[in-house]
């Protein structure tokens, strides 16, 4: 087995993992933001109903 190919595979795997983690992080942030917005909307809705 070629050692350089293994190194390249390892690098590709690392960058794929970084990309995946970044994507996951972004999704979590979006979920967090939408849930915060939802809470604010609920808060306004409650104020309107009172």
CORPE-V689411 format. One record per residue. N is the residue number from 1. RES is the residue in one letter. SS is DSSP state (h for helix, s for strand, l for the rest). PSI is psi in radians with two decimals (none if undefined). OMEGA is omega in degrees with one decimal (none if undefined). Layout:
<<N RES SS PSI OMEGA> <N RES SS PSI OMEGA>>
//
This chain:
<<1 X l 2.38 -179.3> <2 X l 2.20 -179.1> <3 X h -0.63 -178.6> <4 X h -0.64 179.2> <5 X h -0.71 178.2> <6 X h -0.74 178.8> <7 X h -0.76 179.2> <8 X h -0.77 179.0> <9 X h -0.74 179.8> <10 X h -0.73 179.2> <11 X h -0.76 179.2> <12 X h -0.71 -179.7> <13 X h -0.72 179.1> <14 X h -0.81 -178.2> <15 X h -0.59 176.5> <16 X h -0.71 178.0> <17 X h -0.74 178.4> <18 X h -0.80 -179.3> <19 X h -0.78 -179.2> <20 X h -0.76 179.2> <21 X h -0.73 179.5> <22 X h -0.75 179.6> <23 X h -0.80 -179.9> <24 X h -0.75 -179.6> <25 X h -0.74 -179.7> <26 X h -0.74 178.9> <27 X h -0.75 178.7> <28 X h -0.73 179.3> <29 X h -0.76 179.9> <30 X h -0.76 178.0> <31 X h -0.74 -179.2> <32 X h -0.81 -178.8> <33 X h -0.77 -178.6> <34 X h -0.64 179.6> <35 X h -0.63 176.4> <36 X h -0.78 178.5> <37 X h -0.73 -178.7> <38 X h -0.73 178.9> <39 X h -0.74 178.8> <40 X h -0.77 179.8> <41 X h -0.74 178.1> <42 X h -0.71 -179.0> <43 X h -0.81 179.2> <44 X h -0.70 179.9> <45 X h -0.75 178.6> <46 X h -0.72 179.5> <47 X h -0.71 -179.3> <48 X h -0.66 -176.7> <49 X h -0.44 -177.5> <50 X l none none>>
//
